[in-house]
Amino acid sequence: MSERITFTKERLDAIKAPSAGRTVVHDTKTHGLSLRVTPAGAKTFSLFRRVKGGDPFRVTLGRYGGGGITIDQARRMAASINSKAAEGVSVADARRAHRDERTFAELFSEYLERHAKPQKRSWKEDRQRFEQYLAAPLGKKKLSAINRAIVGNLHSTITNAGHSTVANRVVALVSSVYGRAIEWGLVESNPVKGIRRNKERSRDRFLQSDELPRFLQALAAEPNDVVRDYVMLSLLTGARRDNVLSMRWKEVSLPRAEWRIPLTKDGTPQTIPLMAEAVIILERRKQAAAVNGIFVFPGAGKTGHLVEPKGGWRRILSRAGIEDLRIHDLRRSLGSWQAKTGASLAIIGKSLNHKNTQTTAIYARLDLDPVRDAMERATNAMLAAGAKRPAGQIVDLKRRRAKS
């Protein structure tokens, strides 16, 4: 069967699979554009041209439906090849130009190597978002086949799954990738332009006074000592998740009770005072560590350290009966309890290594003593609330160091 029709979604969707052979329909609007339908129901756009003085040729453009290319995209791709042929580009070159066009996965790989890794501390987050959200729906698509409707649908899908902020970050990554592609002369437009982002609300979740006893009891009951110590150090130091995960012994000075992070997400180093409870945990882990151990929290993966303790975190929250708490909220918990115990915003910013242009000069003049005092008051208050005992019963690191 072969006929000429005006391609519309309704008409193409209505075409049934033939019992044998192929059904071919031709578009009345774009010269040479056709849709082939197999007995299995696969529908594929192609461009067929007869060249004066040469052999006819067919270029497969892509699948229709099921996440494939749309009618408008097929028409644009066909028009581009027709235009090249009209300009004198050989059939072979026109076919090769389409075949050699990058897929989104190929462009992302180039983006990662040429831009993200050299310039972004968060390039691993870009790679993770690509693998989790972009590889399947966009990875195999040609760049010219990705339009605003496809990206907008992806944004809606992630949003409807309950991840509105993540949806914004994924779309921002697509925009950044296409931005570099425009800069490198690979494409002329960005399909993200015009997509409305979700409204975002700053997260203010932290451990409350009534939650601390349950949380600490559940944490103490965690059978995996790596997960247990990792979570506790995250709470006591207020350090970012990735920094705690990749914490190295060479960065830790137990005699000085300090942890020196060479490079943080902000692109700056940070020295974190270690509270008495943190020192006790690290001393215990140091005694049990391998002779040539590199990481405080070793792991079996290729990184060599703990990567993502999601299972352990879920167990702890389940035992504690706490919902809507993330590991990053432990960092916010320390800052919030510092504020509760009278620390200034400058002290809090210094202890958490916040990058704030308005207070950077103030942070730079602070030494670690007031930061240590503020952190000791906050951690003592948290642990006292968790243990339901007076704060004075918590170990005082200064007295402990003086005795030793």
N, C-alpha and C positions, 0 to 999 in steps of 0.2 A: 504494500500500500504506500502511495506517495501522493501528497497533495500540498497545495499552498494555502496557508492560513496566516492571519495576523496573530503573532505570539502574544498570548496573555496567560496569566497564571491559571485562570479557570479552564482555558482550553487545553493547556499542556497537562494539567493535573487530570483532566478527564480522559486522556488517551490511554486506552487499555493495552496491555501487553499482547502481542500477537501469539497465536498458537505455534507458529513456525516462521522462520525468516525474520525480517526486520520491518518495522514500520518507520517510514521517514516522512517528516513534514518539513516544509520550507517556509521561512518567514517572508511575509510580503513587504516588510519594512527595511530589511537589511539584505543586501545582495549576497547570496551565497550561504547565508546562515541557515542551518538545518538542525533538526532534533531527531536522533535515531533512538528507537525503542526496541529492546531485545525481548525475546520470550520470557526472560527472567524478570522483566519489568524495569531494567536499568535504562535511564534516559540520559543521553549524552549530547551536548551541543558540539557541532563541528562546522567548519567553514569549507565549502567546496567551490573551487574556481577553475575555469577553463582559461588557459593562457594562449593567446594567439601565437602560433609558431612553436608551442611547447606542449608538454604533457599536462593534463589536468592534475590537480593536487587537492588533498584534503588535510586540514589541520584540526585535530581534536582540541576543543577549548576547555571542556570540563563537564563534570556531572551536573545534572539538574536535580534539585530537591535533596532532602536529607543532609543539609549543610553544604551543598555544592554551590555553584554560581547561579545568580539570578538571571532573568531574561535581559535586564538592562546591562548587566555586566557582560553577558555573552555578546550583546549588540555592540558594546564599546570595544571589546576585544576584536570582534570581526571587522569593525570599521577601521581599527588601527592597522590590521594586516592589509585590508583593502587599500588603505591610504598609502602604505609602504609600496604596495605593488604598483599603484598609480604613479608614484614618484620615481619609478624605475628600479626599485629594489628588487633583486631577483627573488624568485619563488623560494629558492633554498634559503636565502638570507632572511626572508620574511618568516619562514617556518622556523628557522634557527633562533630568531629573535624571540619568538613566542616560547619555544622550547627552553631556551636558556634564561628566560626571565626568572629572577629569584623567587623562591617561596618565602613565606614569612619566617619559617624556621631558619632558613639560610641567612636571611637578613638579620635575624636576632643574633645568630652566632657571630656575625661580623660586628654587630653593635656591641656585643659583649666584649670582644677582643679589642676593638678599636676605640671604644668610648668608655664603657662601664668599668672594666677592670683598671684602666689607667687613671680614671678620674673620680670614681665613686667608691667610697668605703662600703656602701650597701649593695655592691654588685651581686653578692650572693643572694640577696633578697630578690633582685631582679630575676635571677636564674630560677629561683624557687617559684616565683609567681608565673613565669613562663611555663615551667614544667607542670604546675598544678592547674593553671587556668587557661593558658593560651595554646599549648602544644597540640592538644586534640582538636579544638575548633578552628584554629587558624594556621597551624604549623605547615600543612601541606598545600595551602592555598597560594596561588600566584599573587604577587603584590597588587596587580591591577584588578584582581578579583575580590579584594577586600574593600568594602565601602562602609559608609556611615551606618547603614541599616544593620549590617552584620555586627559591627562593634557595639552599636546601641543595643542589639538583642543580647549580646554577651553581657553587657553592663546590667541589663534588666534581670537576666538569669541569676547572676551572682547576687544581686540585690534581693531578689525574691527568695533566695536561699538563706537570707538573714545576715548577709555580710555586706552592708551598704558601704562601709568605709573601704573594705577590701575591693569592692567593685570600682570605686573611685581610683584606687591605687593601680589596679590592673589597666584601666583605661588610660591613666596617666603614663603608664609604661608603654602602651601601644603608641601613644602620641609621641613620646620621646624617641622611640625606635624609628617612626616615620619622619620625625624631625631631622634625625641624623641622615636618613635616606635622601631627603630633599637636599640637605647640605652636600651630600656626596654625589648628587646628580642622578640618583637611581629612580626617583619618582618625582612627580610634580605637585602632588597634593596630599593632604593629611586627612584620612577618613574619620578622625576623631573630632574634627572641627564641627561645632554645632551640637555636640552631645552634652546634655545637661547633667551635671554631677549631682549626687545626693548631698543633702545638707548633712554636715557633720557636727557632732556634739563632742566637746572635749570630755574624755573619760575621767571621772573623779572617784573611781572605786578604790577603796583601801580597806584593810582589816580594821573592823570596829572593835570596841572594847568587849562587847559580848561575844564576839566571834573568836577572839584570841585564845581563850582557854580551850575551846573545841579544836581550833586549828593546831595548836601546839601539841595537844594530846594525840590528835590524829597523825601529826608529823612524827612524834616519838614512837608511834606504833608501826611506822612504815618499815617493812622488813629489808628493803633494799637500802643499804647504808650509803651508797653513792647518791641516790636520789634524795635521801633524807638530809645528808650533809649539804648537798647542792642547794636545796630549798632553804635550809636554815641560813647558809651563808648569803644567799640572795636577800633574805630578810634583814640580816644583820649589817650588810655592807651597803645595800641600796644600789649596787652596781647593775649595769645593764646585763640582760640575760646572756648575750653572746660572750661578754667579757668573763662572766663567772664560769660558763661552760668551758672556755678555753684557758682558764687560769693556769699559769705555769709556776712550778716551784721556784724557778729562778727570779720570779717577780716578787716573791714573798720574803719578807724579813721578819721572822718570829721574834728575835731579840728586840727589834724596834717596834714590833706590832704594827707593821705597815705592809700594804700591798701596792706596788707601783705598776700601774698599767701603762705600757709604753705608748699605746695609741688607742684612743677611744673613737666612738662613732663621730665625734665632733672634730676629729683630726688632731687632737691634742692629748698629751699624756695626763695621767691622773694618779695622785697618791691618796689611797684610802686608809684611814686609821682603822685598825682592827680591834674590835671590842674583845673583852675577856673571853666571852663565849665563843667568838670566832677563832681566837687563838687556841682555845682548848680543842676545837674541832680540827683545826689544821695540824696541831701537834699529834693528835691521834692518827690522822690520815698520813702524816709524814712517817710515823713509826711503822705503819703498815704498808707504805709505798715500796715499790720495787727499787733496787739500788740505783738503777739508771732511769727511774721514772721521770717523765717530763711534765705530765699534766696532773693537777690535783684531782681531777675527775676523769680518769682514763676511760676510753671506750674501745670497742673492738672494730669500729669502722675505719674508713680511710683517713679521717681527720686525726685519729688517735685519741680523741676525747669524747666525752658525753655530748650527744647532739641534740636530742629532743626528748626529755623524759615525760612525754604526754601520759603514758600509762600510769606511772607513779603519781603524777599530779592528780589524775582523775581518782586514783585510790584514796589519796589524802583528803580531797574535797568530799568524796563520798562518805568516808568515815566521820568527817567533821560536820556533815550535813550543811555544807556551804555551797551556794550556787553563784554563778556569774563572777568568779574570781580568776584572774589570769596571773601567770607567773610575773609578768611585768608590773602587776598591781602591788607586788611586794616592794618594789622600788618606790612606788608612790606611798606605800604604807610608812616607810621610814621617814620620808619628807613630811608626811602629815603628822606623825607622832612627834617629830622635831618641832613643828609649829605648835602642837598642843602643849609641849613642855617649854615654850618660850623662846625658841631659837628665832633669830631674825631671818628675813628672806635671803639676805646675803650669805649667811652661814649655811642655810639649806641649799642654796645654789652652788656653793663651794663644795659641799659634801657630795652632792649628786652630779657635779660637773656639768651643770646646765650652761648652755652657750647663750648668753643674753647680752646683747650689745650695750644695754643701758647699765648693766651692773658688772660688766667684765672688769672695769678698773677697780671696783671695790673688791671683787673676788681676788684679784691679783695681789692686793695688799694684806690679805688674810693669811696667817700661818695656820698650822694644823691644830694647835692647842685649843682654840675656841671651837673648831670643828669637832675635835675629839670629845670635848666636854658636851657639846650639843648632842652628838651621836650617843654618848654614854647615857645621858638623861633619857633620850628617846628609847634606846634599846632596853634600858632598865625598866622604863614605864611599860613597854610592851610586854616584856617577860614577866613583870610583876602582875600585870593584868591577866596574862595567860596562865600563870601559876596560881593566881589568886592569893598572893602573898605580898608583904610590904616590899617596896622597891629597895629598901636598905639591905635585904637579904640577898640581893643579886651580887655576884662576884664583882669586886672593884679591882679593875686591872691595875690601877696605880698602886694599890696596896699589895697586890699579888707580885708585881714587879719589884716593889721595894723589899719584900721579904726574901725574894730570890737574889 
